[in-house]
């Protein structure tokens, strides 16, 4: 039996999905480490699977629009 080394365990911080893969594996390439700063100025980093990173991107895009509105107009759009 062959021995393969260099695997990492990926665990999504949102849904708990787990993947065992090498860093160069196609499945591992779609996982994302995301960072954001809370309203209190605290930086948070999380690892997200492809499904959760897509949902996070949608949320971040909505927050980007709200921030842009605030800076341009002094008003904000509602972020879900």
PEWOBEL-V992547 format. One line per field, one symbol per residue. psi: psi as a letter, one per 30 degrees, with the letter a starting at -180 (. if undefined). burial: + if it has 9 or more other ideal C-beta (glycine too) atoms within 8 Angstrom, else -. Layout:
psi: ???
burial: ???
This chain:
psi: klkklgklkkkkfefgkkkjllffkeefffkkkkklklfggkkkklkkleeeeeeeeeeeeeeeeeeeeeeefglllkk.
burial: -------+-+-+-+--+-+-+------+-++--+-----------++++--++-++--++-++-+++-++----------
